[in-house]
Structure formats: structure tokens, C-alpha cells
Amino acid sequence: MKHHKFIYSILIYHIHCSLQSSPSMVYFRKIHFTLSYAFLKLRSNKTNGY
């Protein structure tokens, strides 16, 4: 569950930053990329036995 909280905090941080500056599709693409990367790392960690 710690991993999920970490991912959510990253998501909230990215949304906060995108709201501070002018929101555009670039920021949402960055959020999507970060989330997919985090989930990929989570999956690889599970298969590696961490």
C-alpha cells in the first residue's frame, strides 16, 4: 500500500503543478507517462520478488 500512496502523491503533485501554471495537454501527458512508468516499475518489482 505504501507504493500506491507514493503514486497518488506523485499524481497530486503533478496536478498541483499543472494547475499553478497554464494547464495543457502536455502536463496531462507527463502525468500519464509518470503513472505508467511507476506501474511498470511496480510490476517488475513484484516479479523480481521485492
LOLUM-684387 format. One line per field, with one value per atom (N, C-alpha, C): residue number from 1; x, y, z; atom name. Coordinates in steps of 0.1 Angstrom, whole numbers. Example, Ala and Ser with C-alpha at 12.3 -4.5 7.8 and 13.67 -1.06 7.14 Angstrom:
BEGIN
i <- [1, 1, 1, 2, 2, 2]
x <- [132, 123, 132, 128, 137, 129]
y <- [-57, -45, -33, -22, -11, 0]
z <- [78, 78, 78, 71, 71, 79]
at <- [N, CA, C, N, CA, C]
//
This chain:
BEGIN
i <- [1, 1, 1, 2, 2, 2, 3, 3, 3, 4, 4, 4, 5, 5, 5, 6, 6, 6, 7, 7, 7, 8, 8, 8, 9, 9, 9, 10, 10, 10, 11, 11, 11, 12, 12, 12, 13, 13, 13, 14, 14, 14, 15, 15, 15, 16, 16, 16, 17, 17, 17, 18, 18, 18, 19, 19, 19, 20, 20, 20, 21, 21, 21, 22, 22, 22, 23, 23, 23, 24, 24, 24, 25, 25, 25, 26, 26, 26, 27, 27, 27, 28, 28, 28, 29, 29, 29, 30, 30, 30, 31, 31, 31, 32, 32, 32, 33, 33, 33, 34, 34, 34, 35, 35, 35, 36, 36, 36, 37, 37, 37, 38, 38, 38, 39, 39, 39, 40, 40, 40, 41, 41, 41, 42, 42, 42, 43, 43, 43, 44, 44, 44, 45, 45, 45, 46, 46, 46, 47, 47, 47, 48, 48, 48, 49, 49, 49, 50, 50, 50]
x <- [8, 0, 9, 21, 30, 32, 34, 36, 25, 12, 1, 0, 3, 3, 13, 25, 36, 31, 24, 20, 9, 0, -10, -4, 6, 12, 19, 25, 31, 20, 9, -2, -8, -10, -15, -5, 8, 19, 19, 17, 17, 5, -7, -19, -18, -12, -10, -1, 10, 19, 13, 4, -2, -13, -19, -29, -22, -10, -3, 1, 6, 9, -3, -2, -14, -15, -27, -29, -30, -23, -24, -22, -24, -23, -9, 1, 15, 16, 10, 11, 4, -8, -15, -8, -1, 8, 19, 25, 36, 30, 18, 12, 10, 4, 1, 14, 25, 38, 43, 43, 48, 41, 27, 19, 22, 23, 26, 39, 49, 63, 63, 56, 55, 49, 38, 31, 40, 47, 57, 67, 72, 83, 77, 64, 58, 56, 52, 50, 64, 74, 87, 93, 90, 94, 87, 74, 66, 72, 75, 80, 94, 102, 115, 115, 104, 103, 105, 105, 107, 94]
y <- [-12, 0, 13, 12, 23, 28, 18, 22, 30, 26, 32, 47, 49, 62, 71, 65, 72, 76, 67, 70, 81, 80, 91, 104, 104, 117, 123, 115, 120, 125, 118, 123, 136, 138, 150, 161, 158, 168, 173, 164, 168, 177, 173, 180, 194, 195, 208, 217, 211, 219, 224, 215, 219, 229, 229, 240, 253, 253, 265, 272, 265, 271, 269, 273, 271, 257, 251, 237, 234, 224, 220, 205, 199, 185, 180, 189, 185, 180, 187, 183, 170, 168, 156, 144, 146, 136, 132, 142, 140, 131, 135, 127, 113, 111, 97, 89, 96, 89, 85, 94, 91, 80, 79, 69, 55, 55, 42, 37, 46, 42, 37, 43, 39, 25, 23, 10, -1, 2, -7, -11, -1, -5, -13, -11, -19, -33, -35, -49, -56, -49, -56, -59, -50, -53, -65, -67, -78, -91, -91, -103, -106, -96, -98, -103, -102, -107, -96, -84, -73, -71]
z <- [0, 0, 0, 5, 5, -9, -18, -32, -38, -35, -40, -35, -22, -16, -23, -26, -33, -47, -54, -68, -67, -57, -56, -53, -45, -41, -54, -62, -74, -83, -84, -93, -88, -75, -69, -71, -70, -72, -86, -96, -110, -113, -107, -110, -104, -92, -85, -93, -99, -107, -120, -126, -138, -136, -124, -121, -118, -112, -109, -122, -132, -145, -154, -166, -176, -179, -176, -178, -193, -198, -212, -213, -225, -227, -223, -224, -221, -207, -198, -184, -181, -188, -186, -192, -203, -209, -199, -193, -183, -172, -167, -156, -160, -172, -177, -178, -184, -185, -172, -162, -149, -142, -144, -138, -144, -158, -164, -161, -160, -156, -142, -133, -119, -118, -125, -125, -131, -142, -148, -138, -130, -120, -109, -106, -95, -100, -112, -118, -118, -123, -124, -110, -100, -86, -80, -84, -79, -85, -97, -104, -99, -95, -90, -76, -69, -55, -45, -48, -38, -30]
at <- [N, CA, C, N, CA, C, N, CA, C, N, CA, C, N, CA, C, N, CA, C, N, CA, C, N, CA, C, N, CA, C, N, CA, C, N, CA, C, N, CA, C, N, CA, C, N, CA, C, N, CA, C, N, CA, C, N, CA, C, N, CA, C, N, CA, C, N, CA, C, N, CA, C, N, CA, C, N, CA, C, N, CA, C, N, CA, C, N, CA, C, N, CA, C, N, CA, C, N, CA, C, N, CA, C, N, CA, C, N, CA, C, N, CA, C, N, CA, C, N, CA, C, N, CA, C, N, CA, C, N, CA, C, N, CA, C, N, CA, C, N, CA, C, N, CA, C, N, CA, C, N, CA, C, N, CA, C, N, CA, C, N, CA, C, N, CA, C, N, CA, C, N, CA, C]
//
